[in-house]
């Protein structure tokens, strides 16, 4: 069900950004302590909700959304869907070198 929220968000963005077809979108339960999966170093105060790894050496770019940190910060499905979309937009913006508002003009309106 959580992966469906990520997929719904990606489908919304692909209409405007067809190059997203070349990026893999993944759901992991939690970020790794070593910062793997594209996450920056983090501490107890700042557990990442997502991460991005650019394409290189013939490997596709990746966007990761961390399920448990997102679930802990949300109460219901609508709130969860909104936060998932925000995380996806932020990570796509990072990969494309754009602002989140450029990737999705409705970013931050929720």
KOLVOLO-392550 format. One line per field, with one value per residue: z negated, y negated, x of N, C-alpha, C in turn; residue number from 0; residue in one letter. Coordinates in nm, 3 decimals, decimal comma, always signed. Layout:
REM KOLVOLO-392550
n.w	[Z  ...]
n.v	[Y  ...]
n.u	[X  ...]
ca.w	[Z  ...]
ca.v	[Y  ...]
ca.u	[X  ...]
c.w	[Z  ...]
c.v	[Y  ...]
c.u	[X  ...]
k	[NUM  ...]
r	[a  ...]
//
This chain:
REM KOLVOLO-392550
n.w	[+0,000  -0,079  +0,117  +0,332  +0,285  +0,333  +0,604  +0,715  +0,674  +0,833  +1,087  +1,113  +1,141  +1,367  +1,588  +1,634  +1,629  +1,820  +1,819  +1,582  +1,615  +1,641  +1,390  +1,095  +0,849  +0,513  +0,216  -0,108  -0,435  -0,651  -0,677  -0,625  -0,874  -0,790  -0,607  -0,357  -0,041  +0,054  -0,136  -0,333  -0,597  -0,916  -1,223  -1,546  -1,573  -1,319  -1,120  -0,795  -0,546  -0,291  -0,005  +0,257  +0,538  +0,787  +1,140  +1,259  +1,399  +1,572  +1,420  +1,319  +1,197  +0,863  +0,645  +0,312  +0,074  -0,265  -0,448  -0,729  -0,881  -0,752  -0,803  -1,082  -1,115  -1,023  -1,036  -0,903  -0,592  -0,390  -0,487  -0,493  -0,219  -0,121  -0,244  -0,140  +0,130  +0,111  +0,026  +0,247  +0,448  +0,350  +0,362  +0,635  +0,735  +0,632  +0,777  +1,038  +1,022  +0,962  +0,814  +0,565  +0,612  +0,884  +0,990  +0,902  +0,915  +0,718  +0,485  +0,137  +0,079  -0,072]
n.v	[+0,119  -0,128  -0,156  -0,202  -0,465  -0,601  -0,534  -0,656  -0,924  -0,948  -0,898  -1,125  -1,320  -1,235  -1,307  -1,569  -1,556  -1,360  -1,235  -1,103  -0,841  -0,715  -0,682  -0,494  -0,422  -0,360  -0,189  -0,173  -0,031  -0,168  -0,419  -0,334  -0,309  -0,384  -0,576  -0,488  -0,433  -0,682  -0,869  -1,148  -1,183  -1,119  -1,190  -1,113  -1,325  -1,403  -1,212  -1,094  -1,124  -1,047  -0,979  -1,041  -0,916  -0,996  -0,905  -0,711  -0,575  -0,394  -0,312  -0,344  -0,641  -0,685  -0,716  -0,710  -0,635  -0,639  -0,424  -0,376  -0,614  -0,805  -0,708  -0,731  -1,004  -1,079  -1,072  -0,976  -0,825  -1,027  -1,234  -1,095  -1,036  -1,294  -1,368  -1,174  -1,248  -1,501  -1,430  -1,276  -1,473  -1,653  -1,493  -1,428  -1,686  -1,740  -1,551  -1,647  -1,897  -2,117  -2,343  -2,237  -2,359  -2,407  -2,152  -2,059  -2,272  -2,297  -2,232  -2,240  -2,353  -2,207]
n.u	[+0,082  +0,196  +0,393  +0,226  +0,144  +0,381  +0,415  +0,185  +0,248  +0,478  +0,367  +0,204  +0,403  +0,544  +0,398  +0,467  +0,743  +0,892  +1,142  +1,166  +1,111  +1,349  +1,449  +1,478  +1,240  +1,220  +1,110  +1,214  +1,231  +1,365  +1,625  +1,970  +2,224  +2,477  +2,434  +2,368  +2,197  +2,157  +2,104  +2,200  +2,445  +2,303  +2,131  +1,982  +1,808  +1,745  +1,625  +1,629  +1,368  +1,375  +1,588  +1,829  +2,003  +2,220  +2,233  +2,504  +2,805  +2,677  +2,463  +2,126  +1,959  +1,833  +1,555  +1,471  +1,224  +1,165  +0,983  +0,901  +0,991  +0,828  +0,570  +0,560  +0,548  +0,302  -0,061  -0,298  -0,417  -0,442  -0,279  -0,039  -0,007  +0,029  +0,271  +0,445  +0,438  +0,556  +0,816  +0,901  +0,893  +1,088  +1,321  +1,335  +1,368  +1,621  +1,776  +1,737  +1,842  +1,684  +1,439  +1,201  +0,952  +0,960  +0,959  +0,710  +0,457  +0,262  +0,382  +0,426  +0,180  +0,005]
ca.w	[+0,000  -0,083  +0,250  +0,420  +0,265  +0,407  +0,748  +0,751  +0,678  +0,952  +1,205  +1,123  +1,187  +1,499  +1,694  +1,657  +1,635  +1,876  +1,790  +1,459  +1,654  +1,631  +1,249  +1,015  +0,724  +0,420  +0,078  -0,209  -0,566  -0,726  -0,621  -0,688  -0,962  -0,721  -0,509  -0,227  +0,026  +0,096  -0,248  -0,395  -0,735  -0,995  -1,366  -1,603  -1,557  -1,178  -1,040  -0,662  -0,495  -0,158  +0,045  +0,402  +0,589  +0,931  +1,228  +1,292  +1,435  +1,634  +1,327  +1,319  +1,078  +0,770  +0,538  +0,207  -0,031  -0,383  -0,493  -0,873  -0,924  -0,698  -0,876  -1,218  -1,112  -0,967  -1,108  -0,817  -0,454  -0,316  -0,537  -0,448  -0,075  -0,101  -0,283  -0,040  +0,250  +0,078  +0,025  +0,385  +0,519  +0,302  +0,411  +0,780  +0,754  +0,605  +0,890  +1,160  +0,999  +0,968  +0,688  +0,556  +0,674  +1,029  +1,018  +0,881  +0,873  +0,601  +0,371  +0,019  +0,060  -0,164]
ca.v	[+0,000  -0,244  -0,166  -0,261  -0,610  -0,648  -0,521  -0,760  -1,050  -0,943  -0,911  -1,267  -1,398  -1,190  -1,382  -1,692  -1,523  -1,224  -1,175  -1,024  -0,700  -0,663  -0,681  -0,391  -0,470  -0,248  -0,207  -0,095  -0,052  -0,271  -0,446  -0,262  -0,394  -0,434  -0,677  -0,427  -0,459  -0,821  -0,960  -1,213  -1,139  -1,164  -1,164  -1,088  -1,443  -1,430  -1,089  -1,132  -1,063  -0,997  -1,003  -1,033  -0,879  -1,026  -0,799  -0,718  -0,448  -0,307  -0,277  -0,439  -0,720  -0,625  -0,793  -0,619  -0,689  -0,552  -0,400  -0,394  -0,755  -0,876  -0,663  -0,784  -1,148  -1,103  -1,007  -0,905  -0,800  -1,152  -1,302  -1,013  -1,056  -1,429  -1,369  -1,094  -1,330  -1,605  -1,366  -1,241  -1,599  -1,704  -1,409  -1,449  -1,819  -1,724  -1,481  -1,728  -2,027  -2,217  -2,365  -2,157  -2,434  -2,390  -2,014  -2,056  -2,407  -2,291  -2,192  -2,325  -2,407  -2,123]
ca.u	[+0,000  +0,285  +0,454  +0,125  +0,150  +0,500  +0,386  +0,088  +0,323  +0,565  +0,282  +0,166  +0,517  +0,590  +0,328  +0,542  +0,886  +0,902  +1,272  +1,157  +1,105  +1,486  +1,486  +1,413  +1,180  +1,222  +1,065  +1,287  +1,169  +1,437  +1,758  +2,081  +2,304  +2,596  +2,395  +2,348  +2,070  +2,148  +2,078  +2,315  +2,464  +2,189  +2,136  +1,849  +1,723  +1,714  +1,617  +1,579  +1,245  +1,405  +1,722  +1,843  +2,135  +2,220  +2,282  +2,647  +2,869  +2,578  +2,354  +2,015  +1,937  +1,736  +1,492  +1,426  +1,137  +1,175  +0,846  +0,875  +0,995  +0,711  +0,451  +0,565  +0,519  +0,169  -0,169  -0,392  -0,374  -0,429  -0,158  +0,074  +0,008  +0,083  +0,412  +0,517  +0,454  +0,654  +0,948  +0,934  +0,921  +1,217  +1,429  +1,342  +1,427  +1,764  +1,836  +1,730  +1,905  +1,577  +1,370  +1,078  +0,841  +0,971  +0,919  +0,565  +0,416  +0,175  +0,463  +0,415  +0,045  -0,075]
c.w	[+0,000  +0,053  +0,350  +0,406  +0,340  +0,556  +0,795  +0,765  +0,803  +1,079  +1,224  +1,182  +1,327  +1,613  +1,733  +1,683  +1,688  +1,848  +1,661  +1,490  +1,643  +1,487  +1,179  +0,885  +0,633  +0,286  -0,008  -0,343  -0,641  -0,656  -0,695  -0,770  -0,892  -0,614  -0,371  -0,168  +0,062  -0,016  -0,295  -0,535  -0,819  -1,140  -1,416  -1,581  -1,413  -1,095  -0,903  -0,625  -0,357  -0,121  +0,196  +0,437  +0,739  +1,013  +1,253  +1,321  +1,491  +1,543  +1,328  +1,189  +0,992  +0,676  +0,440  +0,110  -0,145  -0,452  -0,641  -0,918  -0,873  -0,777  -1,017  -1,222  -1,060  -1,042  -1,017  -0,676  -0,377  -0,357  -0,490  -0,299  -0,045  -0,135  -0,186  +0,085  +0,227  +0,083  +0,168  +0,463  +0,479  +0,358  +0,563  +0,810  +0,734  +0,724  +1,016  +1,144  +1,007  +0,827  +0,684  +0,622  +0,826  +1,069  +1,006  +0,830  +0,751  +0,476  +0,256  -0,007  -0,040  -0,305]
c.v	[-0,127  -0,265  -0,227  -0,414  -0,670  -0,644  -0,628  -0,895  -1,057  -0,964  -1,056  -1,349  -1,361  -1,261  -1,506  -1,665  -1,381  -1,156  -1,094  -0,875  -0,635  -0,658  -0,569  -0,453  -0,351  -0,287  -0,116  -0,126  -0,168  -0,299  -0,366  -0,359  -0,452  -0,538  -0,620  -0,461  -0,604  -0,918  -1,023  -1,155  -1,196  -1,126  -1,137  -1,205  -1,464  -1,302  -1,127  -1,057  -1,003  -1,028  -0,990  -0,999  -0,906  -0,907  -0,821  -0,578  -0,348  -0,263  -0,387  -0,519  -0,654  -0,730  -0,690  -0,695  -0,589  -0,543  -0,433  -0,540  -0,836  -0,837  -0,721  -0,931  -1,180  -1,023  -0,923  -0,892  -0,930  -1,228  -1,228  -1,034  -1,193  -1,433  -1,287  -1,177  -1,439  -1,548  -1,333  -1,367  -1,652  -1,624  -1,420  -1,584  -1,812  -1,658  -1,567  -1,865  -2,143  -2,241  -2,274  -2,227  -2,425  -2,251  -2,000  -2,192  -2,409  -2,249  -2,292  -2,382  -2,329  -2,173]
c.u	[+0,088  +0,351  +0,356  +0,124  +0,268  +0,472  +0,286  +0,158  +0,410  +0,482  +0,235  +0,279  +0,562  +0,519  +0,405  +0,691  +0,903  +1,037  +1,272  +1,145  +1,242  +1,537  +1,409  +1,362  +1,162  +1,162  +1,151  +1,223  +1,233  +1,570  +1,864  +2,164  +2,426  +2,562  +2,374  +2,212  +2,051  +2,127  +2,208  +2,331  +2,350  +2,209  +1,995  +1,755  +1,677  +1,718  +1,559  +1,451  +1,267  +1,548  +1,724  +1,988  +2,133  +2,270  +2,431  +2,699  +2,769  +2,465  +2,250  +2,012  +1,830  +1,682  +1,438  +1,337  +1,140  +1,039  +0,823  +0,886  +0,875  +0,586  +0,446  +0,522  +0,379  +0,064  -0,260  -0,338  -0,352  -0,303  -0,032  +0,099  +0,070  +0,232  +0,496  +0,541  +0,559  +0,797  +0,991  +0,972  +1,058  +1,333  +1,445  +1,406  +1,578  +1,834  +1,842  +1,797  +1,807  +1,522  +1,246  +0,959  +0,843  +0,924  +0,767  +0,521  +0,325  +0,251  +0,446  +0,277  -0,037  -0,067]
k	[0  1  2  3  4  5  6  7  8  9  10  11  12  13  14  15  16  17  18  19  20  21  22  23  24  25  26  27  28  29  30  31  32  33  34  35  36  37  38  39  40  41  42  43  44  45  46  47  48  49  50  51  52  53  54  55  56  57  58  59  60  61  62  63  64  65  66  67  68  69  70  71  72  73  74  75  76  77  78  79  80  81  82  83  84  85  86  87  88  89  90  91  92  93  94  95  96  97  98  99  100  101  102  103  104  105  106  107  108  109]
r	[x  x  x  x  x  x  x  x  x  x  x  x  x  x  x  x  x  x  x  x  x  x  x  x  x  x  x  x  x  x  x  x  x  x  x  x  x  x  x  x  x  x  x  x  x  x  x  x  x  x  x  x  x  x  x  x  x  x  x  x  x  x  x  x  x  x  x  x  x  x  x  x  x  x  x  x  x  x  x  x  x  x  x  x  x  x  x  x  x  x  x  x  x  x  x  x  x  x  x  x  x  x  x  x  x  x  x  x  x  x]
//
